[in-house]
């Protein structure tokens, strides 16, 4: 049976993969603390450039690297880029080096669509052939890790697969998505009734299926991929879908987008509002052409599972 290590096994995505892949392979959850409470987990301590991954990855066929320092709404680090680099870059480089030395065949790296920066096309579609242009510390650290892993791949027998997801939702999703759901559930009016820009999302079921292909398929070796549900929605559409599953009506106020931009500028959130009002879509046609994969789970079904688990 294939042995696959999953880093960040206590996190939202890593925990889901451990659960969903339990009957498909011999899964080794890799965590920071020995007190994680996850059966069979192997702890490696704090993540940085000195982390010793070897005890956790020896004998593995593949690793899916989900561990990292995620977006932080209220950053407290004096140097946020260095804080991100410590975990997202340095610890990832050390994992790649240790994996290559241990003879691991493949490393699947969970990066982010954020490495692309803002879409350049009017339609807001990001294509895998576009040049990355990260402009935030988190995204910069992810892009630097991608480049470093490619260098390790070029000088060793380690196959690297890079996956750049957009916002991921599902049961126990992180704070941003959960807060959005709570606002709709409480009937709080949201000023997004005229926000018609389209965005790509990916539910944890589709992401889990795709990462499995990336870990196993020979055709995935050396590839870089976007992944999504294949159903682009506006933020207003997403709100209506969530409300429908909650048995409620979304209270969306038709604020002019010009007022939203002005409000964002006044409170120092101009970039966030600009992003909300821009199309951010990913082209996943390469997944079908190269891997024969297309999303099997609809947004509606995944949202239903997400909200039923609350």
GIMOMO-V572460 format. One record per residue. N is the residue number from 1. PHI is phi in degrees with one decimal (999 if undefined). OMEGA is omega in whole degrees, -180 to 180 (999 if undefined). NEAR is the number of other C-alpha atoms within 10 Angstrom. Layout:
# GIMOMO-V572460
((N PHI OMEGA NEAR) (N PHI OMEGA NEAR))
This chain:
# GIMOMO-V572460
((1 999 178 8) (2 -62.0 176 12) (3 -106.4 -177 16) (4 -124.0 175 27) (5 -92.8 179 27) (6 -123.7 177 27) (7 -80.1 -178 29) (8 66.6 -174 19) (9 -69.4 176 27) (10 -94.4 -178 22) (11 -83.6 -176 17) (12 -56.4 -177 18) (13 -75.2 -179 25) (14 -59.7 179 22) (15 -63.3 179 18) (16 -65.4 -180 19) (17 -65.7 178 24) (18 -57.1 -179 23) (19 -68.8 -173 11) (20 -77.1 -178 14) (21 -100.2 -173 15) (22 -55.8 -178 11) (23 -96.5 -179 9) (24 -99.0 -175 12) (25 -155.6 174 13) (26 -84.1 -173 16) (27 -92.4 176 23) (28 -113.5 177 22) (29 -70.3 -180 25) (30 -114.2 -172 30) (31 -130.4 178 26) (32 -86.2 -174 19) (33 -103.6 175 14) (34 -67.6 180 13) (35 -98.3 -176 9) (36 -65.1 -178 15) (37 81.4 179 10) (38 -92.6 -178 15) (39 -61.3 177 8) (40 76.7 -177 10) (41 -71.9 175 23) (42 -115.9 -177 22) (43 -95.0 -180 19) (44 -123.0 180 18) (45 80.2 -178 14) (46 -64.3 -178 14) (47 -96.2 177 23) (48 -166.8 -178 19) (49 -70.8 180 17) (50 -111.7 -180 12) (51 -59.4 177 18) (52 -94.8 -178 18) (53 -81.8 -170 22) (54 -52.7 -179 15) (55 -60.4 -177 12) (56 -89.3 -171 20) (57 -111.7 179 25) (58 -61.8 179 15) (59 88.6 179 16) (60 -83.2 173 20) (61 -87.4 -178 21) (62 -151.3 176 26) (63 -130.4 171 27) (64 -109.9 -172 25) (65 -95.1 179 22) (66 -99.8 -176 23) (67 -66.9 177 24) (68 173.4 175 22) (69 -93.1 -173 17) (70 -87.0 175 12) (71 -53.7 178 13) (72 -126.4 -176 9) (73 -65.4 179 8) (74 -115.2 -177 6) (75 -72.7 179 9) (76 -110.4 -180 9) (77 -68.8 179 10) (78 -64.0 178 8) (79 -123.7 -174 10) (80 -64.6 -179 15) (81 -63.1 179 15) (82 -66.4 177 16) (83 -63.7 177 18) (84 -67.7 -178 22) (85 -62.7 -178 23) (86 -56.0 -177 18) (87 -98.1 -173 23) (88 -73.9 179 29) (89 -102.7 -172 28) (90 -61.9 -180 22) (91 -68.0 179 23) (92 -69.9 177 27) (93 -60.5 180 23) (94 -63.3 177 19) (95 -63.5 179 26) (96 -60.9 180 30) (97 -65.9 180 18) (98 -66.4 179 19) (99 -65.7 178 28) (100 -62.5 -180 20) (101 -67.2 -178 14) (102 -85.5 179 18) (103 80.9 175 17) (104 -64.6 -175 21) (105 -75.6 -171 18) (106 -141.6 174 28) (107 -125.7 176 28) (108 -99.5 -176 26) (109 -104.6 178 26) (110 -85.1 -180 20) (111 -94.1 -177 25) (112 -157.8 174 18) (113 -63.2 179 25) (114 -61.3 180 21) (115 -64.7 -178 23) (116 -81.9 -174 21) (117 71.6 -179 17) (118 -82.5 178 20) (119 -58.5 -179 20) (120 -95.9 -180 12) (121 -78.5 178 11) (122 -63.7 180 8) (123 -79.1 177 13) (124 70.1 -178 17) (125 -92.7 175 19) (126 -94.4 179 23) (127 -116.0 -173 18) (128 -65.0 178 17) (129 -85.7 178 8) (130 -68.4 179 11) (131 -82.8 176 11) (132 -60.4 178 18) (133 -147.1 -177 15) (134 -63.9 -178 19) (135 -129.0 177 13) (136 -124.7 -178 15) (137 -52.0 179 18) (138 -58.4 -177 24) (139 -66.3 178 25) (140 -60.5 -179 23) (141 -64.6 178 24) (142 -68.2 179 29) (143 -65.7 178 23) (144 -61.9 177 18) (145 -66.8 176 23) (146 -57.2 -178 24) (147 -63.7 -180 13) (148 -65.1 179 17) (149 -65.4 177 25) (150 -64.8 177 18) (151 -66.9 178 14) (152 -64.4 179 18) (153 -58.9 -177 20) (154 -67.1 -176 13) (155 -109.4 -178 9) (156 -147.3 178 15) (157 -95.0 -178 15) (158 -77.9 174 25) (159 -88.0 -179 24) (160 -114.1 174 28) (161 -121.8 -178 24) (162 -111.7 -180 25) (163 -122.4 -178 22) (164 -115.6 180 21) (165 -82.6 167 21) (166 -82.3 179 22) (167 -59.8 -180 18) (168 -105.0 178 20) (169 -126.0 -179 23) (170 156.6 177 22) (171 -54.3 -179 20) (172 64.8 178 17) (173 -61.3 -178 18) (174 -60.5 -167 16) (175 -57.5 -175 10) (176 -58.3 -179 13) (177 -67.2 -179 14) (178 -63.2 179 17) (179 -64.7 179 12) (180 -61.7 178 14) (181 -62.7 -179 18) (182 -62.7 179 12) (183 -62.4 179 15) (184 -68.5 -179 21) (185 -62.2 -179 17) (186 -83.6 179 11) (187 74.0 -180 15) (188 -74.6 -180 12) (189 -62.6 180 13) (190 -120.3 -174 17) (191 -84.1 -173 17) (192 -120.5 -177 22) (193 -62.8 180 20) (194 -107.3 179 16) (195 -85.2 -176 20) (196 -103.9 179 17) (197 -64.2 -176 20) (198 -95.2 180 22) (199 -135.0 175 23) (200 -93.3 175 22) (201 -132.2 172 23) (202 -142.2 176 25) (203 -80.2 -175 27) (204 -63.5 178 24) (205 -67.6 178 22) (206 -65.8 179 22) (207 -64.4 179 23) (208 -59.9 179 19) (209 -60.9 -177 18) (210 -69.7 179 22) (211 -63.1 176 20) (212 -62.1 177 18) (213 -60.7 -179 17) (214 -64.4 180 29) (215 -77.4 -171 23) (216 -111.9 -170 16) (217 -73.7 175 11) (218 -60.1 -178 12) (219 -70.9 -179 12) (220 -81.1 -174 21) (221 -53.6 177 19) (222 77.1 -175 18) (223 -88.5 172 16) (224 -124.9 -171 20) (225 -136.4 161 23) (226 -89.6 176 23) (227 -147.0 177 26) (228 -157.5 177 26) (229 -77.8 -178 24) (230 75.7 178 21) (231 -127.7 -179 14) (232 -79.5 -177 20) (233 -128.8 168 20) (234 -79.4 177 22) (235 -60.8 177 19) (236 -65.7 177 22) (237 -60.5 180 18) (238 -61.2 179 20) (239 -60.2 179 22) (240 -65.1 178 18) (241 -63.3 179 20) (242 -64.5 -179 23) (243 -60.7 180 19) (244 -60.5 179 15) (245 -69.8 178 17) (246 -87.2 -178 17) (247 72.8 -177 10) (248 -132.2 176 15) (249 -111.7 177 16) (250 -74.6 180 25) (251 -97.8 -176 21) (252 -109.9 -179 19) (253 -85.8 -177 13) (254 -82.8 178 12) (255 -68.4 173 14) (256 -60.3 -178 13) (257 -63.4 178 18) (258 -63.3 178 9) (259 -71.4 177 11) (260 -63.2 179 19) (261 -63.7 179 18) (262 -63.5 178 14) (263 -60.7 179 14) (264 -61.7 180 16) (265 -66.5 -177 15) (266 -68.0 -178 10) (267 -103.2 177 8) (268 74.8 180 11) (269 -120.9 -177 13) (270 -57.1 -178 16) (271 -62.7 -180 12) (272 -65.9 180 12) (273 -68.3 178 17) (274 -58.4 -180 16) (275 -68.0 179 13) (276 -61.8 -175 20) (277 -91.8 -180 21) (278 -104.1 171 19) (279 -71.0 174 24) (280 -134.7 -175 26) (281 -123.9 179 25) (282 -115.0 178 26) (283 -89.6 -178 16) (284 -107.9 -179 20) (285 -62.1 179 18) (286 -61.1 -179 18) (287 -64.1 178 21) (288 -71.8 -177 11) (289 -66.8 -174 10) (290 -90.3 -172 11) (291 -114.5 -177 16) (292 67.7 -177 11) (293 -111.2 169 15) (294 -142.5 -177 19) (295 -59.1 -180 21) (296 -103.6 -176 12) (297 -116.5 -179 17) (298 -76.4 174 16) (299 -59.1 -177 21) (300 -60.1 -177 15) (301 -69.2 -179 12) (302 -72.8 176 20) (303 -65.2 179 22) (304 -60.5 178 18) (305 -64.4 -180 14) (306 -60.3 -175 20) (307 -77.1 177 17) (308 -69.3 -178 11) (309 -85.7 -177 10) (310 -63.5 999 8))
